[in-house]
Amino acid sequence: MSFFIKSRGNQKGGLGSKRKHPAGSKGKKTQKSTVKKPKNALKLGSVDEEIASDSEIESDAGLVELKGHSSESELEEETAQEKKLRLTKQYLAHLEAEEADKLEDEAHERDLVGHRLKQDLLEQAGRLQKQIADSYVLPTNDDITVLRGHQLPITCLVITPDDKHIFSGAKDCSIIKWSIETCKKVHVIHGGRKGTEKKHIGHTAHVLCLAISTDGKFLASGDRNKLIHIWNPDTCQLLHTFTGHRDAVSGLAFRKGSHQLFSAAHDRFVKIWNLDEMAYVETLLGHQDSITSIDSLTRDRAVTSGGRDGSIRIWKVVEESQLVFHGHGGSIDCVALINEEHFISGADNNSLSLWSVMKKKPVCTVHSAHPGTADNSGSSTGENWITCVASLQNTDLVASGSKDGCVRLWKIGQGFKSLTPLFTIPIVGFINALQFSTSGNFLMAAVGQEHRLGRWWRLKEAKNAIHIIRFKRTQDDR
């Protein structure tokens, strides 16, 4: 009887089960019983139960140890979570700041875009007039750079659309490419002797006019030999030669944003050329005397001055019609477009006129526009022909040149109704060509000892050179 009692005690104590079943599901049950019975074992005080209580202490210690590790890991996880939370908050704050800046920038950009669209609309309508003339300051001698390279008087010049290079032509039949940054020659297209037109690559007569396309792909040059050469502005290689005029080519102009070229000559004809096809398009007739100047903007139109016929004509190519303007007086030697609706012209009677396409007479005329300077007191006012005019397009700033020893800058009044002198820049010699840079930061002047079309006077004290006049401004454009 006692034997069975002891064996049951062994099974209840779990010692025999551990020996018989070291592993398996039954062993797991005995471990649970040893963990659950320590309270009764302590009360009974048996030897087996004391052993079970020791194993329980060990298991309790292991559990406590595991709980300690888990609590430490929980603390570590909480610290990492706090760090993540802090970094997330910082990132969100940074994003909010960036989005706020973007909203401000977008609002500013929307204002800029709206302003640009409004300007483009006004420009297309020909009514854009940026008020910038008052911000220009009279340049000093340090602001003027002189480039010398031609042997004879310089007759024409043109600035590349990126404002990095200048092309100049002269009576020595050569064309020189200049760098504005270094003020040095980049390339020279030498002139040839008369009679070598078939052999020589270049001009063999006075170069009278230059023009460059708005994308800088083509450079056109015209001379007294009735020829128009088309060049690659980058390499200065000859691409094509147009023949068709019957007298000296006096003016060239590209239609803005295209490869359509207008040419004017002393044969009284205006011709249109397509440089994409290198082909002749058509001839426009109307002037009664030698055409002295030509200009064009975005519209399929060109404006020309007719010299001694006393007229200015706007040629509407699409409509196949022309607008005729009279009332300037004298021989109209130069004309330049301000925008699509307004232009300025100069004559050999020392007068400067401002025009609108809506009126056949000048809106404003300034007589004795170049009265001369103290250094040029020997020159009478009547001899000071207006040899060239230039406009900073779509603004209220224009410039004029003569032989009175100065370049004059003018401000156009509000509504294109008046011309007011701004300041005078002293330059000795015939100002045969003027052109503003695209940015308006500088003005180029082609200076010679003689007039570009003849030898009526010769100023020995003058130097055949290009003058780069750099401007300073007192305030931003309005």
Sequence and secondary structure as in RCSB ss.txt:
>XXXX:A:sequence
MSFFIKSRGNQKGGLGSKRKHPAGSKGKKTQKSTVKKPKNALKLGSVDEEIASDSEIESDAGLVELKGHSSESEL
EEETAQEKKLRLTKQYLAHLEAEEADKLEDEAHERDLVGHRLKQDLLEQAGRLQKQIADSYVLPTNDDITVLRGH
QLPITCLVITPDDKHIFSGAKDCSIIKWSIETCKKVHVIHGGRKGTEKKHIGHTAHVLCLAISTDGKFLASGDRN
KLIHIWNPDTCQLLHTFTGHRDAVSGLAFRKGSHQLFSAAHDRFVKIWNLDEMAYVETLLGHQDSITSIDSLTRD
RAVTSGGRDGSIRIWKVVEESQLVFHGHGGSIDCVALINEEHFISGADNNSLSLWSVMKKKPVCTVHSAHPGTAD
NSGSSTGENWITCVASLQNTDLVASGSKDGCVRLWKIGQGFKSLTPLFTIPIVGFINALQFSTSGNFLMAAVGQE
HRLGRWWRLKEAKNAIHIIRFKRTQDDR
>XXXX:A:secstr
 HHHHHHHHHHHHTHHHHHH SSSHHHHHHHHHHHH HHHHHHHT HHHHHHHHHHHHHHHHHHHHHHHHHHHHH
HHHHHHHHHHHHHHHHHHHHHHHHHHHHHHHHHHHHHHHHHHHHHHHHHHT   B  GGGEE   GGGEEEE   
SS EEEEEE TTSSEEEEEETTS EEEEETTTTEEEEEE    TT TTT SS SS EEEEEE TTS  EEEEETT
SEEEEE TTT  EEEEEE  SS EEEEEE TTS EEEEEETTS EEEEETTTTEEEEEE   SS   EEE  SSS
EEEEE BTT  EEEEETTTTEEEEE    S EEEEEESSSSEEEEEETTSEEEEEETT SS SEEEESS    GG
GTTS GGG    EEEE TTBSEEEEE SSSEEEEEEE TTS  EEEEEEEE  SEEEEEEE SSSSEEEEEEESS
 TT  S   TT   EEEEEE EESS   
